[in-house]
Amino acid sequence: MGICWDDYRVDGLHDEVILGRGQPRPGAEALCAYLASLDDAVLAQRVASAEMVIRLMGITFRVYGEDGGSIDRHWPYDLIPRILPLPEWRRIEAGLKQRALALNLFIDDVYHDQRAFADGIVPRALLATSKNFRSECMGVSPPHGTWAHICGSDLVRDRDGTVYVLEDNLRVPSGVSYMLENRQVTKRCFPELFRRARILPVDDYPSQLYTMLASLSPRPGDQPQIVVLTPGIFNSAYYEHSFLAQRMGVDLVTGADLFVDDNDCVQMRTISGPHRVDVIYRRVDDLFLDPEVFHPDSMLGVPGLMRAWRTGKVALANAPGAGVADDKVVYTYVPALIRYYLDADPILPNVPSFRCVYPDECDHVLANIDKLVVKAANESGGYGLLIGPHATEVQRNAFADAVRRDPRNYMAQPMLTLSTVPTIVGGSVAPRHVDLRPFILSAERTEVTAGGLTRVALVEGSTVVNSSQGGGSKDTWVVDVGGS
């Protein structure tokens, strides 16, 4: 029978593919017509083919259990892509570039003049209690004044169609490898569609990443030696670390592969002797980077690395200390920071937020905790949050106590009704909630991937999209509607 879009019920939600009554949105016409032309057997065959490709390509992610153990699982992927028409994407792209610029200006300000605090744009008390402020970075001026070279800002759309920035990920944002792999799987399963629709490519991300990293080299006249620094094979994002190193054609290293010489240069151990390293794309958290400066028992970092970075002998991306802006409370001030540094209104709005650091807003959160989503300032991956409407009374009470103990560490937002995308569920198609993580590269110039990683909540009614919490993913198509 195939997919009958007339039977697909949006039910008052904003669907990214279907307007309602089976009518596709602009840019989704070719996709909807093609899927409707496939009978059930062919569609099931395509789903099975996608699963087989993921297994053959070894696309995995790691999940940690409560007992401290971990297991590798095959990447959860759904065959039906998310559609974004090009005109809408251009506005989102402009908003992301604006936001990345303001965030980098703020981070640079934090480690230099601190004007935003002196002028009352951000309360100075937030800096004093920030878990990601690194006093060791004061006075450092990284190349181009850029600290967060790779940023993954999560976007959501509410039922009224408004696109909001949900949060900014500036420390070691992950997921871009899955965005690239999703595209390869979709191309293998739906090659016909890529001949019918003008879909913007994402395959050039590794070359864009390499070019950005190379621009940071302290030896600009030479071919830079770039490495990806990984915590090792047991890290949940190791697949991505190895994937990106391979795609860029650079070495994947652990801390044990590097050392800092007497001239404060970073050297890589090789069978032909030490080779100087110019740029490190680090996927190791700040506090494990250098045991001479941070955790003295860290086996993941490189002794002397911060010294080499501070003297300008090596570039680090993202720069240590960039996480000072990767804070869900600091997030609430980003619209004000855009106005302050750029003298412009934000193109993309924040989700309306309540800051528990302010007594009146904290009282509101505690009185309405059953209606709000409450988040810890520095947690990620779906952890450290309370979805009030779905929580038990015991859970809400425990979270309220945590807020009272440390109000600076919490903020809250209304429960949004996230947009949906048709998703294959048990041989049929049903709406499932999604978010979007585009990736922004910043250095000499700023570039945004065409779309990003769409994450989908596979459980009916759920809005938790993180793979670690049972979510899945989709390919994201930015479609030139004039040529589709």
C-alpha positions in Angstrom: 0.0 0.0 0.0 2.9 2.4 0.7 2.6 5.6 2.8 -0.7 7.4 2.6 0.0 10.9 3.7 -3.8 11.6 4.1 -3.7 9.3 7.1 -0.8 11.1 8.7 -2.1 13.1 11.6 -0.3 16.3 12.7 -2.9 17.1 15.4 -2.0 20.7 16.0 1.7 20.2 16.0 4.2 21.8 13.7 5.4 19.1 11.5 8.7 19.7 9.5 7.5 17.7 6.4 3.7 17.8 6.3 1.5 20.9 6.6 -1.7 18.9 7.2 -4.3 16.8 5.3 -1.4 15.1 3.5 0.0 18.3 2.0 3.8 18.5 1.9 5.7 21.6 3.0 7.7 23.5 0.5 10.8 21.5 -0.4 9.2 18.2 0.8 7.2 17.5 -2.3 9.6 15.2 -4.0 10.3 13.3 -0.8 6.6 12.8 0.0 5.7 11.7 -3.6 8.6 9.3 -3.7 7.7 7.7 -0.3 4.1 7.4 -1.3 5.2 5.5 -4.5 6.9 2.7 -2.5 4.8 -0.3 -1.5 5.2 -1.8 2.0 7.6 -4.4 0.9 10.0 -2.0 -0.8 9.8 0.4 2.1 10.6 -2.4 4.6 13.5 -3.4 2.3 14.9 0.2 2.4 14.7 0.2 6.2 16.5 -3.1 6.4 19.1 -1.9 4.0 19.8 1.2 6.2 20.2 -1.0 9.2 22.6 -3.3 7.3 24.7 -0.3 6.0 25.0 1.0 9.6 26.3 -2.3 10.8 28.7 -2.8 7.9 30.1 0.7 8.3 30.5 0.2 12.0 28.6 3.3 13.0 28.3 3.0 16.8 27.9 5.1 20.0 28.7 4.1 23.5 26.2 4.0 26.4 27.3 3.9 30.0 25.3 1.9 32.6 24.5 2.6 36.2 27.1 0.0 37.2 29.9 1.9 35.5 30.1 -0.4 32.5 29.6 0.5 28.9 28.3 -1.0 25.7 28.7 -0.1 22.0 25.4 0.1 20.2 24.6 0.6 16.5 23.7 4.2 15.7 19.9 4.7 15.8 18.8 6.1 12.5 15.4 6.8 10.9 15.1 6.8 7.1 12.8 9.8 6.6 14.8 13.0 6.6 13.9 16.4 8.1 13.3 19.2 5.5 14.4 22.8 5.8 13.7 25.1 2.8 16.7 27.2 1.8 15.2 30.6 2.5 14.4 29.6 6.1 17.8 28.1 6.5 19.6 31.3 5.4 17.9 33.1 8.3 18.9 30.4 10.8 22.4 30.4 9.4 22.7 34.2 9.9 21.4 33.8 13.4 23.9 31.1 14.3 26.8 33.2 12.9 25.7 36.2 14.9 25.4 34.1 18.1 28.8 32.5 17.7 30.5 35.9 17.2 28.9 37.3 20.3 29.8 34.2 22.4 33.4 34.4 21.3 33.5 38.1 22.1 32.1 37.4 25.5 34.7 34.7 26.2 37.5 36.9 25.1 36.1 39.7 27.3 35.9 37.3 30.3 39.6 36.6 30.1 40.7 40.2 29.4 38.8 43.4 30.3 35.5 41.9 31.7 33.6 44.9 30.3 30.3 43.0 30.2 30.5 42.5 34.0 31.6 46.1 34.7 28.7 47.4 32.6 26.2 45.2 34.3 25.2 43.1 31.3 26.1 39.9 33.2 26.2 39.7 37.0 29.8 39.3 38.1 28.6 36.8 40.7 28.0 34.3 37.9 31.7 34.3 37.0 32.7 33.8 40.6 30.6 30.7 40.8 31.2 29.4 37.3 32.4 25.8 37.1 34.0 26.3 33.7 35.9 29.6 34.3 39.6 29.0 34.1 41.7 31.6 35.8 44.7 30.0 34.1 43.4 31.5 30.8 43.5 35.1 32.0 45.4 37.3 29.5 45.7 34.7 26.8 44.9 35.9 23.3 44.2 32.9 20.9 44.5 33.4 17.1 41.7 35.6 15.7 40.4 36.2 19.2 38.4 33.0 18.8 37.9 30.6 21.8 35.0 28.4 20.7 36.1 27.2 17.3 33.5 24.5 17.0 30.1 25.2 18.4 27.0 23.1 18.4 23.9 25.2 19.2 20.7 23.1 19.7 17.6 24.5 18.0 14.0 23.6 18.6 10.8 24.7 17.0 7.6 25.3 19.0 4.1 24.5 17.8 3.6 28.0 16.5 6.6 27.6 14.1 9.1 29.8 16.1 12.7 28.5 16.0 14.4 28.9 19.4 18.0 28.3 20.5 17.7 25.8 23.3 21.4 25.8 24.4 24.9 26.3 23.2 27.6 23.6 23.4 31.1 25.2 23.4 33.4 22.8 25.2 33.8 19.6 23.1 30.5 19.4 21.1 29.9 16.1 19.5 27.6 14.6 16.8 29.0 15.9 13.6 30.3 12.5 12.5 26.7 11.1 12.8 25.4 14.0 10.7 27.9 13.0 7.9 27.2 9.3 8.2 23.4 9.9 8.2 23.8 11.6 4.8 25.8 8.6 3.4 23.2 6.1 4.6 20.4 8.2 3.1 22.2 8.5 -0.2 22.6 4.7 -0.4 18.9 4.1 0.4 17.4 6.9 -1.6 19.8 7.7 -4.5 16.9 8.7 -6.8 15.9 11.6 -4.5 19.3 13.2 -4.7 18.8 13.4 -8.4 15.4 15.0 -8.1 15.9 17.6 -5.4 18.5 20.2 -4.9 19.8 19.3 -1.5 22.7 21.3 -0.1 25.8 19.1 0.7 27.3 18.5 4.1 30.2 16.3 2.9 32.7 19.2 2.9 32.6 19.6 6.6 35.9 17.7 7.2 37.8 19.9 4.8 36.2 23.0 6.3 37.3 21.8 9.8 40.8 21.1 8.5 41.0 24.6 7.0 39.8 26.2 10.1 42.3 24.3 12.3 45.1 25.0 9.9 44.4 28.8 10.2 45.3 28.6 13.9 48.8 27.3 13.3 51.6 29.3 15.0 53.7 28.5 11.9 51.5 29.9 9.2 54.1 29.6 6.4 54.5 25.8 6.9 52.3 22.8 6.3 50.7 22.6 9.8 50.9 19.4 11.9 47.4 18.9 13.2 46.3 16.1 15.6 43.0 15.0 17.2 43.5 14.4 20.9 41.2 11.7 22.3 40.8 10.4 25.8 40.9 6.9 24.2 38.8 4.0 23.0 36.6 3.9 26.1 35.2 7.4 25.6 31.6 7.6 24.4 32.5 9.8 21.4 35.6 7.8 20.3 33.9 6.8 17.1 33.7 10.4 16.2 37.2 11.2 17.1 38.6 8.5 14.9 36.2 9.3 12.1 37.2 13.0 12.0 40.9 12.3 12.2 40.6 9.8 9.3 38.5 12.2 7.2 40.9 15.1 7.7 43.9 12.9 7.1 45.5 13.8 10.5 46.8 11.7 13.4 44.6 10.5 16.2 46.6 10.7 19.4 46.2 10.2 23.1 48.1 12.2 25.8 50.8 9.6 26.0 51.7 10.2 22.3 52.6 13.9 23.0 55.1 15.7 25.2 56.3 19.3 25.6 60.0 20.0 25.0 62.3 22.4 26.7 61.3 25.1 24.2 57.6 24.8 25.2 56.8 23.2 21.8 54.5 20.2 21.7 56.1 17.1 20.1 54.4 13.9 18.8 56.2 10.6 19.4 56.7 8.8 16.1 58.8 5.9 14.9 61.0 8.4 13.0 61.5 10.6 16.1 59.6 13.6 17.5 57.5 15.7 15.2 56.3 19.2 16.3 52.6 19.6 16.6 51.0 23.0 15.7 47.3 22.5 16.3 45.4 20.2 18.6 41.7 19.5 18.1 41.2 18.3 21.6 38.3 16.1 22.7 39.5 16.0 26.3 37.8 18.2 29.0 39.7 21.2 30.4 40.5 19.7 33.8 42.3 16.7 32.2 44.4 18.6 29.7 47.5 19.3 31.7 48.3 17.5 35.0 50.8 20.4 35.8 47.9 22.9 35.9 44.6 21.0 36.5 44.1 17.5 37.9 47.6 16.3 38.8 46.6 12.6 38.5 45.2 13.0 34.9 46.6 10.4 32.5 44.6 11.8 29.5 46.4 15.1 29.0 50.0 16.3 28.4 52.2 17.8 31.1 53.1 21.4 30.1 50.4 21.7 27.5 48.9 24.8 29.0 52.4 26.4 29.1 52.9 25.7 25.4 49.4 27.1 24.6 49.9 30.3 26.7 53.2 31.0 25.0 51.6 30.6 21.6 53.7 27.5 20.5 50.6 25.4 19.9 46.9 26.1 19.2 44.1 24.3 21.0 40.5 24.0 19.6 38.4 24.6 21.4 40.5 26.8 23.6 40.6 26.0 27.3 38.2 28.1 29.3 35.7 28.4 26.4 33.2 26.5 28.6 32.6 29.6 30.7 29.9 30.5 28.1 28.7 26.8 27.9 26.5 27.4 31.0 22.8 27.2 30.9 22.5 30.2 33.2 24.9 32.3 31.1 22.8 31.2 28.1 20.0 33.3 29.4 22.1 36.4 28.9 23.2 35.7 25.3 20.5 38.0 23.7 21.7 40.8 25.9 25.3 40.0 24.9 24.4 40.2 21.2 22.9 43.7 21.8 25.9 44.7 23.8 28.8 43.5 21.6 27.2 43.7 18.2 24.6 46.5 18.7 22.0 44.3 17.0 18.9 42.4 17.9 19.2 38.6 18.1 18.1 36.9 14.9 17.3 33.7 16.8 15.5 34.0 20.1 16.2 32.1 23.3 13.6 30.0 24.9 12.0 32.2 27.6 13.8 31.3 30.8 13.7 31.8 34.6 17.0 32.2 36.4 16.9 30.7 39.9 19.8 33.0 41.0 17.2 35.8 41.2 14.9 35.2 44.3 11.7 36.2 42.5 12.3 34.0 39.5 13.4 31.2 41.8 10.1 31.5 43.7 8.2 31.2 40.5 10.1 28.1 39.5 9.5 26.4 42.8 5.8 27.3 42.7 5.4 26.0 39.2 7.9 23.2 39.1 5.2 20.8 37.9 4.8 22.8 34.7 8.5 23.7 33.9 11.6 22.0 32.6 14.4 22.7 35.2 18.0 22.3 34.1 21.3 22.2 35.9 23.8 24.8 34.6 26.5 22.4 33.3 25.0 19.1 32.6 24.4 17.6 29.2 23.3 14.5 27.3 19.8 14.6 28.8 21.2 14.4 32.4 20.6 16.9 35.2 17.2 18.0 34.1 13.6 17.7 35.4 10.7 17.6 33.0 8.1 18.8 35.5 4.9 17.7 33.7 6.3 14.1 33.3 8.0 13.8 36.7 6.7 12.2 39.9 6.1 14.2 43.0 9.1 12.6 44.7 11.3 13.7 41.7 9.9 17.2 41.8 10.5 17.5 45.5 14.1 16.3 45.2 14.8 18.8 42.4 13.2 21.6 44.4 15.5 20.9 47.3 18.5 21.0 45.0 17.4 24.3 43.6 17.0 25.7 47.1 20.5 24.5 48.1 22.2 26.0 45.0 20.0 28.3 43.0 22.8 29.6 40.9 23.2 26.2 39.4 19.6 26.0 38.0 17.4 27.7 35.4 14.0 26.7 34.1 12.0 27.0 30.9 8.4 26.4 29.9 7.6 23.0 28.4 7.7 23.5 24.6 5.8 21.3 22.2 8.6 20.4 19.9 8.0 20.1 16.2 7.7 16.6 14.6 9.0 14.7 11.6 7.4 11.6 10.1 9.2 8.6 11.5 8.9 4.9 10.6 7.4 3.0 13.5 6.6 -0.6 13.2 6.1 -0.5 9.5 4.0 2.6 9.5 4.7 6.3 9.8 4.0 8.4 12.8 5.1 11.9 14.1 8.0 12.0 16.5 9.5 15.1 18.2 12.9 16.4 17.0 15.5 19.0 17.7 18.4 20.2 15.5 22.1 20.6 16.2 23.9 22.6 13.5 27.7 23.0 13.8 29.4 26.4 13.5 33.1 26.7 12.7 34.8 30.0 13.7 38.3 31.4 13.1 39.2 33.7 10.3 35.7 33.3 9.1 32.5 31.6 10.3 30.8 28.7 8.5 27.7 26.8 9.4 27.0 23.2 8.2 24.0 23.1 5.9 21.4 21.6 8.3 23.1 19.7 11.1 22.2 16.7 13.1 18.5 16.1 13.6 17.8 14.1 16.8 14.5 12.4 17.2 12.7 11.1 20.3 11.7 7.6 19.2 9.2 7.0 22.0 5.7 8.4 21.3 5.1 11.7 23.1 8.7 11.9 24.4 10.8 15.1 23.9 14.1 13.6 25.1 16.1 13.2 21.9 19.6 12.3 23.2 20.9 9.0 22.0 22.1 8.2 25.5 18.4 8.5 26.6 17.0 6.3 23.8 16.7 8.9 21.0 17.6 8.4 17.4 18.6 10.6 14.4 17.7 11.6 10.9 19.4 13.1 7.9 18.7 16.9 7.6 18.0 18.3 4.1 18.3 22.0 3.3 16.4 22.1 0.0 16.6 24.8 -2.6 12.9 25.1 -3.2 13.4 27.0 -6.4 15.2 24.0 -7.9 13.3 21.1 -6.3 
